[in-house]
Amino acid sequence: MKKIRPRTPGQRARIKPDDSQITKGVKPLKSLLLSKKSKAGRAKWGRITIRHRGGGHKKKYRIIDFRQDKLNIPAVVRSIEYDPNRSAFIALVVYKDGEKRYI
């Protein structure tokens, strides 16, 4: 964790994750990506219901293995990556049988 220099009183106790542990220059696996359509303040019929939302950078959704149901199978963490859809980093895990998953 990295402590930042406080420029305002709200930043006095703020710490942010140290990104030196993130694997650099690795593209995410295409087999674990999904397209994510931005809804941006629109209701189910597509009309704008909340104003002033939208824009931003296009994101792909990473398929995360929340169940982690592969028990007693050895695995290796191949890389730690940034995920634009959540505040935590994700790890690419390669199991002994060759399957790859994000956790």
RAJOSUL-V905582 format. One record per backbone hydrogen bond with DSSP energy under -1.0 kcal/mol. CO is the residue of the C=O (numbers start at 1). NH is the residue of the N-H. If there is no record, write none. Layout:
co=CO nh=NH
co=CO nh=NH
//
This chain:
co=2 nh=16
co=8 nh=11
co=9 nh=12
co=11 nh=14
co=14 nh=4
co=16 nh=2
co=29 nh=32
co=30 nh=33
co=32 nh=63
co=34 nh=61
co=41 nh=49
co=41 nh=50
co=43 nh=46
co=47 nh=43
co=61 nh=34
co=64 nh=66
co=69 nh=71
co=74 nh=96
co=76 nh=94
co=79 nh=92
co=80 nh=23
co=81 nh=90
co=83 nh=86
co=90 nh=81
co=91 nh=103
co=92 nh=78
co=92 nh=79
co=93 nh=101
co=94 nh=76
co=95 nh=98
co=99 nh=95
co=101 nh=93
co=102 nh=65
//
